[in-house]
Amino acid sequence: MPNLPNESWVQRELTFPGDLALGAKDAGKKNDVKHVQEWLTFHGLVTGIDGDFGPATEKAVRKFQISKSLPPSGRVDQPIFVALTQPLREVLAPLTWCPATMSEAIVTYARRHLAPHPVEIGGPNRGPWVRFYMKGSEGEECLWCAGFACTVVRQASEALGQGAPISFDVSCDNLARFAKKKDCFLSGTALVGNAKEVAKLRPGSLFLIQSSTKPNDWIHTGVVIDADASSFSTIEGNTNTDGSSNGFEVCQRERGYARADFFLLNS
């Protein structure tokens, strides 16, 4: 099994806590049973996320074991824990090839994150995927779209052996201000029907959606994967098929340029 990244919040999500079985209960700050219940739910075996390894959790574990052609003991040992958390492990695995540019690397990692369809589990802005994108934090106030975008950019930078062009930040406003400071900010209103301006918007840039009620207030972000004169394609977190800025999943969307600005990351 490959070494895990050394960030403490990743270690907490993916380090095997020891065998867990019927009767195990979380206590204090330990959330080992809860984390197993979250991953069972992610795999479609929905059970209570209450930190109590009861008969329903045991049954869900057995069903998961059967789906993996493993003996249905109902006990979570290390192989079962690794299998449960495999989607996140795959997102973290190094690429087997090296992208040529930052643009290509960002899009590649964005698509890798899209593949397992990360979703919130256990309530608004909660669950293992939210904690991963938010460096261990979760809760209703933890809007995670910027955390998702910054995580993708950081992984792309590491794949290229370069310093990240942006620091981790969960504030869309801060990303917009930094883009302006670095002269990498592009207003979406300048792009409509303007092929010359659209050509500046290469895949791997970040989009920033403005509030409809407050000027200079950006409320959502994600990764641009394609663009033309009338619209652009994205992969984004904390959204849904309606384009919410506080949704529940990572998904791919098509967006128009109204209320959109851009942080150009094109090296």
Backbone as CSV, one residue per row, in Angstrom:
resi,resn,N_x,N_y,N_z,CA_x,CA_y,CA_z,C_x,C_y,C_z
1,MET,0.855,-1.182,0.000,0.000,0.000,0.000,0.892,1.234,0.000
2,PRO,0.649,2.219,-0.932,1.526,3.387,-1.008,1.435,4.234,0.243
3,ASN,2.506,5.007,0.480,2.492,5.920,1.605,1.418,6.980,1.415
4,LEU,0.833,7.422,2.522,-0.181,8.463,2.460,0.480,9.830,2.492
5,PRO,-0.170,10.852,1.897,0.335,12.222,2.073,0.456,12.533,3.557
6,ASN,1.396,13.403,3.905,1.679,13.624,5.319,0.769,14.653,5.986
7,GLU,-0.190,15.216,5.257,-1.100,16.160,5.881,-1.929,15.446,6.937
8,SER,-2.086,16.059,8.088,-2.745,15.388,9.202,-4.189,15.042,8.880
9,TRP,-4.882,15.917,8.150,-6.295,15.649,7.871,-6.461,14.469,6.909
10,VAL,-5.505,14.256,6.014,-5.552,13.093,5.130,-5.229,11.826,5.920
11,GLN,-4.248,11.925,6.791,-3.907,10.784,7.636,-5.111,10.345,8.465
12,ARG,-5.860,11.312,9.006,-7.029,10.967,9.816,-8.087,10.234,8.997
13,GLU,-8.224,10.572,7.733,-9.248,9.941,6.901,-8.846,8.543,6.444
14,LEU,-7.564,8.316,6.212,-7.154,7.101,5.509,-6.305,6.136,6.328
15,THR,-5.929,6.495,7.534,-5.154,5.579,8.368,-6.094,4.573,9.031
16,PHE,-5.787,3.294,8.890,-6.613,2.233,9.470,-6.644,2.376,10.987
17,PRO,-7.849,2.453,11.586,-7.937,2.694,13.026,-7.843,1.443,13.888
18,GLY,-7.742,0.276,13.263,-7.833,-0.980,13.994,-9.178,-1.633,13.712
19,ASP,-9.275,-2.922,13.964,-10.499,-3.653,13.668,-11.705,-3.042,14.384
20,LEU,-12.819,-3.003,13.677,-14.090,-2.512,14.226,-15.169,-3.552,13.940
21,ALA,-16.015,-3.808,14.937,-17.052,-4.829,14.775,-18.256,-4.469,15.636
22,LEU,-19.259,-5.323,15.583,-20.498,-5.114,16.316,-20.210,-4.757,17.778
23,GLY,-20.832,-3.688,18.259,-20.649,-3.242,19.633,-19.675,-2.100,19.792
24,ALA,-18.863,-1.817,18.755,-17.913,-0.701,18.843,-18.678,0.616,18.858
25,LYS,-18.196,1.556,19.659,-18.820,2.874,19.754,-17.743,3.951,19.786
26,ASP,-18.012,5.040,19.096,-17.120,6.186,19.178,-17.281,6.873,20.525
27,ALA,-16.184,7.451,20.994,-16.222,8.182,22.262,-15.254,9.344,22.176
28,GLY,-15.620,10.449,22.802,-14.748,11.620,22.790,-14.552,12.130,21.373
29,LYS,-13.292,12.334,20.990,-12.986,12.850,19.659,-12.751,11.751,18.637
30,LYS,-12.885,10.502,19.047,-12.696,9.403,18.099,-13.961,9.225,17.274
31,ASN,-13.789,9.170,15.956,-14.924,9.033,15.041,-14.723,7.868,14.078
32,ASP,-14.064,6.813,14.548,-13.715,5.706,13.657,-14.953,5.013,13.096
33,VAL,-15.930,4.725,13.949,-17.148,4.058,13.479,-17.921,4.980,12.537
34,LYS,-18.026,6.235,12.915,-18.718,7.206,12.073,-18.095,7.268,10.686
35,HIS,-16.783,7.263,10.603,-16.123,7.333,9.303,-16.424,6.093,8.469
36,VAL,-16.460,4.931,9.091,-16.843,3.713,8.373,-18.275,3.837,7.858
37,GLN,-19.168,4.352,8.689,-20.563,4.521,8.282,-20.692,5.516,7.127
38,GLU,-19.874,6.554,7.129,-19.886,7.514,6.027,-19.492,6.833,4.721
39,TRP,-18.428,6.034,4.768,-17.963,5.385,3.543,-18.929,4.302,3.077
40,LEU,-19.546,3.602,3.986,-20.593,2.655,3.587,-21.705,3.400,2.845
41,THR,-22.107,4.543,3.369,-23.142,5.342,2.730,-22.698,5.799,1.349
42,PHE,-21.444,6.223,1.235,-20.927,6.646,-0.067,-21.033,5.523,-1.091
43,HIS,-20.819,4.295,-0.650,-20.894,3.141,-1.558,-22.320,2.635,-1.750
44,GLY,-23.307,3.383,-1.283,-24.696,3.028,-1.513,-25.313,2.145,-0.457
45,LEU,-24.561,1.873,0.612,-25.059,1.054,1.710,-25.403,1.984,2.868
46,VAL,-26.531,2.641,2.751,-26.887,3.739,3.643,-27.271,3.208,5.017
47,THR,-26.602,3.707,6.021,-26.894,3.341,7.402,-26.799,4.595,8.263
48,GLY,-27.220,4.510,9.504,-27.093,5.659,10.386,-25.641,6.050,10.579
49,ILE,-25.371,7.359,10.621,-24.009,7.851,10.864,-23.997,8.399,12.276
50,ASP,-23.951,7.467,13.226,-24.122,7.837,14.635,-22.979,7.376,15.529
51,GLY,-21.933,6.767,14.941,-20.804,6.314,15.745,-21.080,5.064,16.550
52,ASP,-22.175,4.368,16.259,-22.556,3.155,16.994,-22.603,1.994,16.006
53,PHE,-21.667,1.067,16.152,-21.568,-0.086,15.251,-22.607,-1.121,15.693
54,GLY,-23.844,-0.899,15.240,-24.937,-1.792,15.595,-25.214,-2.803,14.507
55,PRO,-26.330,-3.535,14.619,-26.660,-4.578,13.647,-26.812,-4.060,12.220
56,ALA,-27.351,-2.835,12.052,-27.515,-2.295,10.708,-26.157,-2.030,10.049
57,THR,-25.220,-1.489,10.829,-23.879,-1.257,10.293,-23.202,-2.579,9.970
58,GLU,-23.346,-3.559,10.840,-22.760,-4.874,10.590,-23.310,-5.471,9.292
59,LYS,-24.622,-5.337,9.081,-25.238,-5.866,7.864,-24.708,-5.143,6.628
60,ALA,-24.547,-3.818,6.729,-24.010,-3.044,5.609,-22.580,-3.466,5.296
61,VAL,-21.777,-3.725,6.328,-20.403,-4.188,6.114,-20.411,-5.532,5.393
62,ARG,-21.291,-6.423,5.804,-21.371,-7.736,5.150,-21.719,-7.581,3.666
63,LYS,-22.673,-6.713,3.376,-23.054,-6.498,1.984,-21.887,-5.937,1.184
64,PHE,-21.136,-5.031,1.793,-19.971,-4.476,1.097,-18.926,-5.565,0.866
65,GLN,-18.684,-6.399,1.850,-17.731,-7.494,1.691,-18.147,-8.431,0.560
66,ILE,-19.425,-8.758,0.495,-19.914,-9.632,-0.577,-19.703,-8.972,-1.939
67,SER,-19.929,-7.651,-2.015,-19.740,-6.940,-3.287,-18.298,-6.971,-3.748
68,LYS,-17.375,-7.165,-2.805,-15.943,-7.224,-3.121,-15.419,-8.657,-3.126
69,SER,-16.346,-9.615,-3.105,-15.985,-11.050,-3.118,-15.083,-11.421,-1.950
70,LEU,-15.391,-10.838,-0.776,-14.651,-11.128,0.446,-15.567,-11.836,1.441
71,PRO,-14.990,-12.603,2.371,-15.817,-13.294,3.352,-16.677,-12.310,4.134
72,PRO,-17.985,-12.557,4.252,-18.895,-11.615,4.915,-18.880,-11.731,6.426
73,SER,-17.781,-11.284,7.027,-17.624,-11.404,8.478,-18.385,-10.321,9.238
74,GLY,-18.680,-9.203,8.573,-19.280,-8.066,9.262,-18.291,-7.251,10.052
75,ARG,-17.038,-7.621,10.018,-15.976,-6.927,10.761,-15.170,-6.069,9.781
76,VAL,-14.817,-4.852,10.198,-13.982,-3.976,9.381,-12.529,-4.196,9.777
77,ASP,-11.811,-4.941,8.932,-10.376,-5.111,9.135,-9.650,-4.197,8.143
78,GLN,-8.345,-4.292,8.076,-7.604,-3.363,7.226,-7.967,-3.493,5.743
79,PRO,-8.054,-4.699,5.169,-8.433,-4.774,3.751,-9.790,-4.142,3.455
80,ILE,-10.758,-4.321,4.360,-12.075,-3.731,4.143,-12.000,-2.212,4.260
81,PHE,-11.242,-1.716,5.236,-11.106,-0.269,5.398,-10.461,0.352,4.161
82,VAL,-9.438,-0.288,3.634,-8.790,0.223,2.420,-9.763,0.212,1.245
83,ALA,-10.554,-0.852,1.127,-11.528,-0.923,0.040,-12.599,0.163,0.179
84,LEU,-13.054,0.406,1.406,-14.051,1.447,1.629,-13.530,2.817,1.210
85,THR,-12.287,3.100,1.526,-11.709,4.425,1.281,-10.975,4.515,-0.053
86,GLN,-11.072,3.484,-0.880,-10.332,3.451,-2.141,-10.637,4.635,-3.053
87,PRO,-11.868,5.133,-3.138,-12.104,6.286,-4.027,-11.228,7.492,-3.699
88,LEU,-11.041,7.794,-2.420,-10.183,8.914,-2.047,-8.719,8.576,-2.292
89,ARG,-8.337,7.335,-2.058,-6.955,6.926,-2.329,-6.619,7.087,-3.801
90,GLU,-7.569,6.776,-4.667,-7.324,6.894,-6.106,-7.180,8.354,-6.528
91,VAL,-7.940,9.249,-5.904,-7.810,10.675,-6.192,-6.427,11.181,-5.804
92,LEU,-5.856,10.602,-4.752,-4.558,11.036,-4.247,-3.377,10.366,-4.949
93,ALA,-3.615,9.307,-5.689,-2.510,8.557,-6.299,-1.779,9.410,-7.339
94,PRO,-0.455,9.271,-7.439,0.292,10.037,-8.452,-0.150,9.649,-9.860
95,LEU,-0.046,10.594,-10.787,-0.302,10.275,-12.182,0.773,9.335,-12.704
96,THR,0.401,8.505,-13.648,1.366,7.585,-14.255,2.076,8.214,-15.451
97,TRP,1.733,9.463,-15.739,2.364,10.211,-16.824,2.443,11.663,-16.391
98,CYS,3.278,12.436,-17.046,3.484,13.827,-16.630,2.841,14.773,-17.643
99,PRO,1.864,15.568,-17.226,1.276,16.553,-18.140,2.327,17.553,-18.611
100,ALA,2.102,18.102,-19.796,3.072,19.024,-20.376,2.951,20.425,-19.816
101,THR,1.745,20.822,-19.411,1.511,22.191,-18.967,0.654,22.197,-17.710
102,MET,0.646,23.345,-17.027,-0.217,23.506,-15.869,-1.681,23.361,-16.266
103,SER,-2.052,23.928,-17.404,-3.419,23.820,-17.883,-3.844,22.360,-18.012
104,GLU,-3.023,21.556,-18.655,-3.335,20.138,-18.843,-3.383,19.400,-17.511
105,ALA,-2.474,19.740,-16.608,-2.426,19.055,-15.312,-3.667,19.367,-14.482
106,ILE,-4.103,20.634,-14.464,-5.282,21.004,-13.675,-6.523,20.291,-14.200
107,VAL,-6.710,20.281,-15.515,-7.878,19.603,-16.086,-7.822,18.111,-15.806
108,THR,-6.636,17.513,-15.901,-6.486,16.084,-15.630,-6.902,15.751,-14.205
109,TYR,-6.443,16.537,-13.247,-6.808,16.269,-11.854,-8.272,16.589,-11.586
110,ALA,-8.804,17.617,-12.209,-10.229,17.907,-12.035,-11.076,16.731,-12.501
111,ARG,-10.718,16.144,-13.636,-11.458,14.978,-14.131,-11.276,13.780,-13.203
112,ARG,-10.101,13.647,-12.619,-9.885,12.549,-11.680,-10.788,12.706,-10.455
113,HIS,-10.943,13.920,-9.965,-11.833,14.151,-8.824,-13.296,13.926,-9.199
114,LEU,-13.655,14.271,-10.421,-15.035,14.089,-10.863,-15.430,12.617,-10.908
115,ALA,-14.485,11.748,-11.277,-14.807,10.345,-11.563,-15.535,9.614,-10.436
116,PRO,-15.098,9.713,-9.162,-15.816,8.988,-8.109,-17.074,9.692,-7.616
117,HIS,-17.343,10.884,-8.133,-18.522,11.679,-7.764,-18.553,11.954,-6.253
118,PRO,-17.616,12.756,-5.763,-17.641,13.149,-4.347,-18.939,13.856,-3.980
119,VAL,-19.482,13.504,-2.827,-20.723,14.117,-2.339,-20.608,14.358,-0.840
120,GLU,-21.457,15.252,-0.362,-21.582,15.443,1.081,-22.285,14.237,1.692
121,ILE,-21.881,13.866,2.894,-22.462,12.716,3.582,-22.666,13.097,5.045
122,GLY,-23.875,12.879,5.544,-24.137,13.130,6.955,-24.634,14.515,7.277
123,GLY,-24.980,15.298,6.260,-25.487,16.638,6.502,-24.834,17.656,5.600
124,PRO,-25.336,18.902,5.588,-24.779,19.944,4.734,-23.291,20.189,5.010
125,ASN,-22.504,20.151,3.944,-21.069,20.433,4.021,-20.368,19.537,5.047
126,ARG,-20.719,18.254,5.012,-20.121,17.274,5.921,-19.691,16.032,5.152
127,GLY,-18.831,15.261,5.799,-18.408,13.983,5.251,-16.945,13.976,4.867
128,PRO,-16.429,12.805,4.478,-14.989,12.678,4.218,-14.491,13.527,3.067
129,TRP,-15.310,13.697,2.026,-14.850,14.505,0.906,-14.756,15.972,1.304
130,VAL,-15.723,16.472,2.031,-15.663,17.867,2.487,-14.444,18.074,3.381
131,ARG,-14.214,17.157,4.321,-13.044,17.298,5.201,-11.749,17.279,4.396
132,PHE,-11.700,16.466,3.355,-10.502,16.416,2.517,-10.272,17.757,1.828
133,TYR,-11.307,18.325,1.242,-11.149,19.593,0.526,-10.986,20.788,1.454
134,MET,-11.411,20.634,2.716,-11.368,21.751,3.659,-10.321,21.536,4.758
135,LYS,-9.340,20.703,4.516,-8.237,20.462,5.454,-8.738,20.040,6.837
136,GLY,-9.724,19.174,6.851,-10.200,18.596,8.099,-11.443,19.248,8.670
137,SER,-11.877,20.374,8.118,-13.053,21.068,8.644,-14.321,20.595,7.941
138,GLU,-15.439,20.708,8.627,-16.741,20.420,8.044,-17.800,21.162,8.842
139,GLY,-19.015,21.226,8.293,-20.111,21.923,8.953,-20.789,22.876,7.994
140,GLU,-21.962,23.358,8.361,-22.769,24.167,7.449,-22.028,25.386,6.920
141,GLU,-21.139,25.943,7.732,-20.416,27.151,7.311,-19.260,26.835,6.369
142,CYS,-18.936,25.568,6.174,-17.751,25.172,5.404,-18.077,25.019,3.921
143,LEU,-18.327,26.148,3.262,-18.547,26.117,1.820,-17.234,25.709,1.149
144,TRP,-17.270,24.648,0.372,-16.022,23.974,-0.009,-15.643,24.069,-1.479
145,CYS,-16.298,24.962,-2.243,-15.955,25.060,-3.667,-14.518,25.529,-3.875
146,ALA,-14.090,26.540,-3.107,-12.721,27.041,-3.260,-11.711,26.014,-2.760
147,GLY,-12.057,25.299,-1.684,-11.180,24.235,-1.215,-10.981,23.170,-2.266
148,PHE,-12.052,22.817,-2.972,-11.954,21.853,-4.070,-11.020,22.369,-5.154
149,ALA,-11.242,23.604,-5.612,-10.436,24.152,-6.700,-8.963,24.256,-6.309
150,CYS,-8.696,24.729,-5.093,-7.308,24.876,-4.645,-6.626,23.514,-4.499
151,THR,-7.367,22.496,-4.076,-6.801,21.161,-3.958,-6.385,20.638,-5.328
152,VAL,-7.232,20.828,-6.334,-6.917,20.393,-7.696,-5.667,21.107,-8.215
153,VAL,-5.599,22.422,-7.997,-4.447,23.187,-8.480,-3.168,22.744,-7.769
154,ARG,-3.263,22.481,-6.470,-2.072,22.044,-5.745,-1.587,20.701,-6.263
155,GLN,-2.488,19.758,-6.494,-2.072,18.460,-7.012,-1.429,18.601,-8.389
156,ALA,-1.987,19.462,-9.222,-1.416,19.682,-10.549,-0.003,20.249,-10.445
157,SER,0.185,21.196,-9.534,1.508,21.803,-9.342,2.519,20.770,-8.873
158,GLU,2.106,19.911,-7.940,3.006,18.878,-7.440,3.362,17.894,-8.550
159,ALA,2.419,17.574,-9.422,2.700,16.648,-10.523,3.753,17.215,-11.466
160,LEU,3.764,18.549,-11.616,4.734,19.200,-12.492,6.020,19.572,-11.767
161,GLY,6.049,19.367,-10.450,7.225,19.749,-9.683,7.384,21.244,-9.571
162,GLN,6.266,21.968,-9.572,6.290,23.429,-9.495,5.608,23.902,-8.220
163,GLY,5.914,25.139,-7.833,5.178,25.763,-6.757,3.766,26.083,-7.216
164,ALA,2.794,25.962,-6.330,1.403,26.231,-6.689,1.228,27.713,-7.036
165,PRO,0.513,28.037,-8.119,0.308,29.442,-8.487,-0.649,30.174,-7.554
166,ILE,-1.376,29.437,-6.724,-2.246,30.049,-5.722,-2.062,29.320,-4.401
167,SER,-2.230,30.040,-3.312,-2.221,29.429,-1.998,-3.602,28.863,-1.700
168,PHE,-3.655,27.880,-0.807,-4.947,27.333,-0.415,-5.758,28.429,0.259
169,ASP,-6.991,28.609,-0.207,-7.875,29.630,0.360,-9.307,29.191,0.148
170,VAL,-10.142,29.300,1.156,-11.538,28.885,1.026,-12.447,30.062,0.691
171,SER,-11.884,31.232,0.439,-12.657,32.428,0.134,-12.588,32.745,-1.354
172,CYS,-13.737,32.781,-2.020,-13.776,33.176,-3.424,-13.342,34.631,-3.592
173,ASP,-13.715,35.476,-2.642,-13.308,36.882,-2.706,-11.785,37.013,-2.683
174,ASN,-11.137,36.230,-1.833,-9.677,36.291,-1.766,-9.042,35.821,-3.070
175,LEU,-9.619,34.798,-3.695,-9.094,34.328,-4.980,-9.231,35.425,-6.032
176,ALA,-10.356,36.129,-6.041,-10.553,37.218,-7.004,-9.559,38.346,-6.765
177,ARG,-9.368,38.699,-5.499,-8.418,39.773,-5.187,-6.998,39.386,-5.589
178,PHE,-6.633,38.131,-5.364,-5.288,37.676,-5.724,-5.114,37.682,-7.236
179,ALA,-6.160,37.272,-7.972,-6.095,37.285,-9.433,-5.872,38.707,-9.952
180,LYS,-6.544,39.673,-9.344,-6.365,41.066,-9.756,-4.957,41.555,-9.423
181,LYS,-4.479,41.173,-8.254,-3.136,41.585,-7.841,-2.080,41.050,-8.797
182,LYS,-2.273,39.827,-9.274,-1.313,39.196,-10.174,-1.585,39.511,-11.643
183,ASP,-2.563,40.379,-11.903,-2.962,40.730,-13.262,-3.367,39.489,-14.058
184,CYS,-4.088,38.590,-13.369,-4.565,37.360,-13.995,-6.090,37.292,-13.980
185,PHE,-6.733,38.423,-13.781,-8.196,38.495,-13.663,-8.788,38.855,-15.013
186,LEU,-9.834,38.120,-15.415,-10.502,38.380,-16.680,-11.999,38.473,-16.424
187,SER,-12.606,39.587,-16.829,-14.036,39.791,-16.637,-14.827,39.018,-17.686
188,GLY,-15.842,38.288,-17.235,-16.642,37.510,-18.165,-17.418,38.358,-19.145
189,THR,-17.783,39.568,-18.764,-18.560,40.425,-19.662,-17.769,40.788,-20.917
190,ALA,-16.452,40.717,-20.847,-15.620,41.046,-22.005,-15.514,39.891,-22.997
191,LEU,-16.019,38.713,-22.636,-15.820,37.527,-23.455,-16.947,37.262,-24.441
192,VAL,-18.153,37.731,-24.145,-19.312,37.367,-24.963,-19.114,37.836,-26.404
193,GLY,-19.062,36.885,-27.320,-18.921,37.192,-28.737,-17.565,37.733,-29.130
194,ASN,-16.587,37.680,-28.243,-15.266,38.252,-28.505,-14.241,37.126,-28.554
195,ALA,-13.967,36.634,-29.738,-13.090,35.476,-29.901,-11.688,35.752,-29.369
196,LYS,-11.209,36.981,-29.524,-9.862,37.319,-29.055,-9.769,37.203,-27.546
197,GLU,-10.794,37.686,-26.839,-10.791,37.593,-25.383,-11.017,36.151,-24.919
198,VAL,-11.897,35.430,-25.597,-12.159,34.026,-25.233,-10.884,33.199,-25.344
199,ALA,-10.032,33.528,-26.304,-8.784,32.782,-26.491,-7.879,32.867,-25.267
200,LYS,-8.056,33.901,-24.441,-7.259,34.024,-23.214,-7.697,33.012,-22.157
201,LEU,-8.945,32.553,-22.269,-9.525,31.679,-21.246,-9.219,30.230,-21.584
202,ARG,-8.043,29.795,-21.214,-7.637,28.426,-21.509,-8.127,27.479,-20.428
203,PRO,-8.305,26.193,-20.776,-8.643,25.189,-19.760,-7.643,25.216,-18.613
204,GLY,-8.146,24.959,-17.401,-7.300,24.992,-16.220,-7.391,26.299,-15.462
205,SER,-8.045,27.311,-16.049,-8.312,28.542,-15.309,-9.417,28.272,-14.287
206,LEU,-9.589,29.195,-13.354,-10.691,29.118,-12.403,-11.755,30.131,-12.786
207,PHE,-13.019,29.762,-12.648,-14.087,30.729,-12.805,-14.518,31.222,-11.427
208,LEU,-15.068,32.415,-11.382,-15.551,33.034,-10.144,-16.917,33.646,-10.427
209,ILE,-17.944,33.161,-9.737,-19.301,33.650,-9.954,-19.605,34.798,-8.987
210,GLN,-20.073,35.908,-9.547,-20.406,37.072,-8.729,-21.791,36.914,-8.094
211,SER,-21.938,37.510,-6.932,-23.244,37.618,-6.301,-24.172,38.454,-7.185
212,SER,-25.449,38.106,-7.198,-26.427,38.878,-7.982,-26.886,40.133,-7.252
213,THR,-26.482,40.283,-5.991,-26.979,41.409,-5.190,-25.881,42.350,-4.698
214,LYS,-24.630,41.888,-4.676,-23.551,42.725,-4.144,-22.404,42.800,-5.145
215,PRO,-21.963,43.993,-5.502,-20.808,44.113,-6.401,-19.526,43.681,-5.693
216,ASN,-18.585,43.179,-6.486,-17.290,42.741,-5.960,-17.442,41.712,-4.833
217,ASP,-18.426,40.846,-4.997,-18.649,39.755,-4.053,-18.780,38.475,-4.872
218,TRP,-17.812,37.592,-4.730,-17.803,36.354,-5.493,-18.192,35.202,-4.572
219,ILE,-19.110,34.362,-5.031,-19.734,33.372,-4.148,-19.480,31.925,-4.552
220,HIS,-18.807,31.713,-5.680,-18.608,30.324,-6.114,-17.439,30.264,-7.079
221,THR,-16.750,29.118,-7.096,-15.613,28.944,-7.991,-15.482,27.485,-8.396
222,GLY,-14.663,27.253,-9.401,-14.390,25.904,-9.885,-13.405,25.968,-11.032
223,VAL,-13.234,24.852,-11.733,-12.221,24.723,-12.770,-12.868,24.783,-14.154
224,VAL,-12.306,25.598,-15.034,-12.738,25.660,-16.429,-12.055,24.531,-17.193
225,ILE,-12.833,23.747,-17.929,-12.229,22.672,-18.731,-12.361,22.924,-20.229
226,ASP,-13.192,23.890,-20.623,-13.358,24.219,-22.045,-14.129,25.533,-22.132
227,ALA,-13.967,26.258,-23.236,-14.680,27.521,-23.406,-14.851,27.838,-24.878
228,ASP,-15.973,28.507,-25.215,-16.168,29.057,-26.554,-16.777,30.444,-26.411
229,ALA,-17.232,31.000,-27.504,-17.668,32.394,-27.485,-18.925,32.629,-26.661
230,SER,-19.715,31.590,-26.394,-20.992,31.792,-25.712,-21.080,31.163,-24.339
231,SER,-20.204,30.201,-24.030,-20.317,29.504,-22.745,-19.012,28.782,-22.424
232,PHE,-18.952,28.227,-21.211,-17.763,27.470,-20.813,-18.189,26.248,-20.009
233,SER,-17.328,25.234,-20.027,-17.574,23.983,-19.316,-16.723,23.948,-18.060
234,THR,-17.260,23.344,-16.998,-16.581,23.362,-15.706,-16.607,21.997,-15.037
235,ILE,-15.706,21.831,-14.091,-15.814,20.818,-13.041,-15.702,21.592,-11.735
236,GLU,-16.689,21.407,-10.848,-16.764,22.246,-9.656,-17.314,21.470,-8.473
237,GLY,-16.934,21.893,-7.286,-17.402,21.265,-6.063,-18.430,22.115,-5.345
238,ASN,-19.134,21.510,-4.389,-20.159,22.180,-3.589,-21.224,22.816,-4.477
239,THR,-21.641,22.065,-5.503,-22.667,22.555,-6.408,-23.643,21.426,-6.674
240,ASN,-24.469,21.586,-7.703,-25.376,20.537,-8.166,-25.743,20.842,-9.612
241,THR,-26.659,20.071,-10.180,-26.995,20.271,-11.587,-27.681,21.609,-11.837
242,ASP,-28.198,22.256,-10.791,-28.788,23.591,-10.929,-27.754,24.701,-10.833
243,GLY,-26.503,24.350,-10.528,-25.450,25.356,-10.430,-25.392,26.079,-9.112
244,SER,-25.944,25.489,-8.058,-25.950,26.135,-6.750,-24.536,26.430,-6.271
245,SER,-24.397,27.526,-5.523,-23.113,27.845,-4.890,-22.991,27.178,-3.528
246,ASN,-24.005,26.437,-3.138,-23.952,25.657,-1.897,-24.755,24.375,-2.111
247,GLY,-24.257,23.564,-3.045,-24.906,22.296,-3.352,-24.369,21.179,-2.485
248,PHE,-24.153,20.007,-3.084,-23.756,18.847,-2.280,-22.778,17.918,-2.975
249,GLU,-22.290,18.290,-4.183,-21.527,17.325,-4.960,-20.487,18.002,-5.837
250,VAL,-19.589,17.166,-6.375,-18.714,17.571,-7.472,-19.397,17.145,-8.761
251,CYS,-19.535,18.065,-9.707,-20.139,17.680,-10.979,-19.590,18.540,-12.105
252,GLN,-19.873,18.116,-13.321,-19.503,18.875,-14.510,-20.712,19.671,-14.970
253,ARG,-20.470,20.940,-15.354,-21.565,21.834,-15.734,-21.191,22.662,-16.954
254,GLU,-22.214,23.210,-17.589,-22.045,24.210,-18.632,-22.571,25.535,-18.080
255,ARG,-21.819,26.604,-18.254,-22.206,27.914,-17.718,-22.078,28.997,-18.786
256,GLY,-22.959,30.001,-18.698,-22.829,31.195,-19.514,-21.942,32.210,-18.816
257,TYR,-21.620,33.283,-19.520,-20.679,34.259,-18.985,-21.311,35.286,-18.055
258,ALA,-22.626,35.326,-17.980,-23.273,36.266,-17.070,-22.826,36.003,-15.639
259,ARG,-22.385,37.030,-14.949,-21.927,36.994,-13.546,-20.621,36.224,-13.365
260,ALA,-19.959,35.823,-14.446,-18.725,35.043,-14.311,-17.493,35.900,-14.568
261,ASP,-16.489,35.724,-13.724,-15.157,36.272,-13.974,-14.173,35.105,-13.904
262,PHE,-12.884,35.375,-14.204,-11.944,34.280,-14.321,-10.572,34.620,-13.738
263,PHE,-9.964,33.608,-13.173,-8.594,33.660,-12.672,-7.782,32.815,-13.644
264,LEU,-6.965,33.454,-14.461,-6.232,32.760,-15.526,-5.028,32.030,-14.943
265,LEU,-4.992,30.742,-15.130,-3.875,29.892,-14.701,-3.435,29.089,-15.921
266,ASN,-2.583,29.692,-16.727,-2.357,29.138,-18.068,-0.935,28.717,-18.367
267,SER,-0.045,28.715,-17.369,1.347,28.394,-17.676,1.511,26.925,-17.990
